[in-house]
Amino acid sequence: MLTDIQIKNAKPTDKQYSIPDYGGLSIVIEPTGSKIWQHRFRMYPNGKEKAFVRRSGYYPSMSIKDARAWRDNNKELISQGVTPSKKYAKLKQALTDKVSFKDMFDNWHHIMKKQKWSDSYANDVQQRADLYIHPKLGRLPVDEITIHMVRELLLEIQDTGKLDTVDKIKGIIKRVLGHAVSRGVVDINIALSLSPDLFIKKKDDTHYAHAKTPQELKEILFKLQQVESKQSVRTALKLIPHLLLRPSEVAELKWEYFDFDERMITIPAEAMKIKKKIHHVPLSNITFLIFRNLKSMTLDSPYCFPSPTNNNKPIVAESFNRAIRRVGISKEQFTTHGNRHTAATIIGNHLPHIRRDVVDAQLHHKISGVSGIYNRADYLEERKTMMEDWSNYLNDLLT
């Protein structure tokens, strides 16, 4: 007999599969991650044996107890010679419609993670939903959620002053409900009717705090040398200014990405923040030596910067900003998210021999115009020179 633990632990694969309960009842695990109840039975219309398959509600909205009751109802009808789907069409539809918001979110999240998102971005979305959405809307059937409920949830978040979070949560709800429309669970996406006038517009501060001059950058670099934290965090913070990667991409670097003979990091598309293309990061002499020494100290971990509590997991990118706050770098002064903007600004103003399109290629930005037609790999040799020059520039600021 099935248990809740068995069902919760059942992971999706490329093909759907089922786990039997008893009496013909089973739970079907779909590639999308959805889990739906199924009942197989046989009847003898016109004296000939015929196999039937009926599906009902999604787990956990339809519990094990409810699914067994549905199967027992089917069996009662079968004993009377009545095909369950005919008499219980309305009951089946009612059960199927009890798809909760969390069911729909899980289905959408699984698809997006598999097809488009990096692990770190998927984790961010999951954490926001768990913290802000599911406590209020998670257990509610999708077709019973009203625009009033969504509006009140967003206004509650706005009252805490987290304007950026309001936008992100609103975006998640819109996309989940849009997914519900595409799956035929609801007819309209009510979140599209939210009036923008209800919400406070956040200031246009798209760019994260960053160093704008060599002197500001020098002060930041000196303070980064003073960080007292776990080895993984200390080393990562020394490397972040050199690598021109996002904090989460640095945190999740794996040794399998490295070719020390070629002095190159090759990051697969799925490991970038938003899946795009494979990204190459040439190692300068400075970063090559740091990583080579680091590898000898992390032989038993697949990650360059393993978690201090679990060698098989990477450190959390948020730990970088927490560490730099402790050495007196304020969030108005600098964040690790602003590091790439720092590099673009300083290189543009003080290393004029480095072309902008080469910088954009290394930052993994979209290159517009004629330059964008060419493959980024065309700039790889120039990027190697650029990364060496940039590392030397940073090192000179510290001496």
HUPEFEN-V985877 format. One record per backbone hydrogen bond with DSSP energy under -0.5 kcal/mol. CO is the residue of the C=O (numbers start at 1). NH is the residue of the N-H. Records with the same first field share a line. If there is no record, write none. Layout:
CO: NH  NH
This chain:
3: 7
4: 8
5: 9
6: 10
7: 10
17: 29
19: 27
22: 25
24: 40
25: 21
26: 38
27: 19  29
28: 30  36
29: 17
30: 33
34: 30
35: 59
36: 28
37: 56
38: 26
39: 54
41: 52
43: 50
44: 47
45: 48
50: 43
52: 41
54: 39
57: 37
58: 62
61: 63
63: 67
64: 68
65: 69
66: 70
67: 71
68: 72
69: 73
70: 74
71: 75
72: 76
73: 77
74: 78
75: 79
76: 80
77: 80  82
78: 81
83: 86  87
84: 88
86: 89
88: 92
89: 93
90: 94
91: 95
92: 96
93: 97
94: 98
95: 98
97: 99
98: 100
99: 142
100: 104
101: 105
102: 106
103: 107
104: 108
105: 109
106: 110
107: 111
108: 112
109: 113
110: 114
111: 115
112: 116  117
116: 275
118: 122
119: 123
120: 124
121: 125
122: 126
123: 127
124: 128
125: 129
126: 130
127: 131
128: 132  133
129: 133  134
133: 136  137  138
134: 138  139
137: 101  140
138: 102
140: 101
141: 144
142: 145
146: 150
147: 151
148: 152
149: 153
150: 154
151: 155
152: 156
153: 157
154: 158
155: 159
156: 160
157: 160  162
158: 161
161: 163
162: 166
163: 167
164: 168
165: 169
166: 170
167: 171
168: 172
169: 173
170: 174
171: 175
172: 176
173: 177
174: 178
175: 179
176: 180
177: 181
178: 182
179: 183
180: 185  186
181: 184
188: 190
189: 192
190: 193
191: 194
195: 198
196: 199
203: 205
209: 335
213: 217
214: 218
215: 219
216: 220
217: 221
218: 222
219: 223
220: 224
221: 225
223: 226
224: 227
227: 229
230: 234
231: 235
232: 236
233: 237
234: 238
235: 239
236: 240
237: 241
239: 242  243
240: 244
246: 250
247: 251
248: 252
250: 253
251: 315
253: 304  305
254: 257
255: 258
257: 266
259: 263  264
263: 283
264: 259  266
265: 267  281
266: 268
267: 279
268: 271
269: 272
270: 119
273: 118
279: 267
281: 265
282: 284
284: 288
285: 289
286: 290
287: 291
288: 292
289: 293
290: 294
291: 295
292: 296
293: 297
294: 297  298
295: 298
298: 301
302: 255
305: 315
310: 307  313
311: 303
313: 307
316: 319
317: 320  321
318: 322
319: 323
320: 324
321: 325
322: 326
324: 327  329
325: 328
328: 330
330: 333  334
335: 338
336: 339
338: 342
339: 343
340: 344
341: 345
342: 346
343: 347
344: 348
345: 349
346: 350
347: 351
351: 354
353: 355
355: 359
356: 360
357: 361
358: 362
359: 363
360: 365
361: 364
366: 368
368: 372
369: 372
370: 373  374
371: 374
375: 378
376: 379
377: 380
379: 383
380: 384
381: 385
382: 386
383: 387
384: 388
385: 389
386: 390
387: 391
388: 392
389: 393
390: 394
391: 395
392: 396
393: 397
394: 398
395: 398  399
396: 399
